[in-house]
Amino acid sequence: MKKNTMAKLNILLLLLLSFLYMLDISQSATDSNPEATYFIKAECRATRYRALCVQCLSNYTSTIQQSKQKLAHTALLVSLTRAQSSSTFVSRLGRMKGMKPKEYLAVKDCIQNMGDSVDQLSRSMKELGLMGQVASGDFDWHVSNVQTWVSAALTNENTCQDGFTGSAMDGNVKVAIRRRVLNCAQVTSIALALVNRFAETARHKVGSDSLG
């Protein structure tokens, strides 16, 4: 009985920590660079989660300035950070005792999914960072890799959430994980949209340069 009580208390503690984490990441930055802030807001209109996009990226105005590549790279950085944090959170939850067998299996699968997501986002960041000049002849190959890996990361994050569907999964474990991973997936969706937007603009520039 004591073990089950402790397990429930530990899960409730993780749920509280998850809530505080979500509260912390909702804080917005001071608008210290109006032009970059306007640029970010304009670009975020192309994403599915506009308010979250601005909220996540407004802390990085000095880095992003008005560069679509830096915007995409920063969005990937934010996504990777969220994925790493979510992966650690799920891994800790997986070590707790007292979960239902189906919950344990779902958590175990989610740990694998989130680990894969972290790896894919890490590779995406490196690839985008190594692209160098937009006019490179290998541009399409590089950006295709980034798009493929970010898409795969988003799929893994959604698969993690899907593992907790059904009435057998109702409870604190489901709430804690889905809340955390849902936010992570939304940020990855934003990163993918901004990568796609950068790629579209850059391809147009490459085409114009080749014609000129």
Secondary structure by P-SEA (a helix, b strand, c coil): caaaaaaaaaaaaaaaaaaaaaaaaccccccccaaaaaaaaaaacccccaaaaaaacccccccccccaaaaaaaaaaaaaaaaaaaaaaaaaaaacccccaaaaaaaaaaaaaaaaaaaaaaaaaaaaaacccccccaaaaaaaaaaaaaaaaaaaaaaaaaaacccccccaaaaaaaaaaaaaaaaaaaaaaaaaaaaaaaaaaaaaaaac
